[in-house]
Amino acid sequence: MINSFFNKSKKSEEQQEEQYDVVKEKDNPYLSARKEYEDRYGSVVQAAARWRQISILLCIVTMFFAATLVWLAAQNKVVPYIVQIDNQGFTVAIRPAEAASAPDQRIVIATLGRFITDLRTIVTDPAAQRRLVDSVYAHISSGTPAEATIGAFFNENNPFETQGGRMARNVQVRTVMPHEAGTQRGRSWLVLWTEHVTNNGIVVESSNWRAIIQIGVTPIRELEAVLRNPLGIFVVELDMAREII
């Protein structure tokens, strides 16, 4: 009996407290306003917070793509094209130069003839001589035997020392042809040329030379390199010698 009496009393007290809390909440205008605000604007506030998070994420992604586009735009890459024209001047074939398996022999002949001419020619104008040297190095692959050979040649034969601007050397290429004894067909070439050394315009020496050149073809994309060596024909190995008559 006593326990049941206490249980009833405890339940009645809990009911009174609940009724008091309900009455208190109803009588408190701040709690009522808070509840009404949450019921009316809570979803709007949550939605606005989610949209802010999405907007920040989109801004970060946009900045990343913008930086990527700026980086790609700064990379000057050019794909050279070969255009063939017939006797009437009509285009008969167009293809990327890097898709060609091997360059035309006429192009190789012109490139190697110009390479030897620029390498061996000496002029009295330092600026013109510098352009010749730059053209030579534009046709040499880095880290190849040809680079070491050309460096040693210029160290022993400084083209800028022309005895006060009086000494010059003219080069006349006589033959550029495939060298069948090469290790790779189409990669080894024989070049024959004649040199005339002049002093104050008077020829003081003439000599015949020959060179065996190994070439390689590498596609070029950088604009500066394309302007100097558009088809990517590089000298890999070079062996020069004077012909003894």
Buried (B, 14 or more C-beta within 10 A) or exposed (E): EEEEEEEEEEEEEEEEEEEEEEEEEEEEEEEEEEEEEEEEEEEEEEEEEEEEEEEEEEEEEEEEEEEEEEEEEEEEEBEBEBEEEEEEEEEEEEEEBBEBEEBEEEBBBEBBBBBBBBBBBBBBEEEEBEEBBEBBBBBBBEEBBBBEBBEEBBEEEEBEEBEEEEBBBBBEBEEBEBBEEBEEEBBBBBBBBBBBBBEEEEEEEEBBBBBBBBBBBEBBBEEEBBEEBBBBBBBBBBEBEEEEE
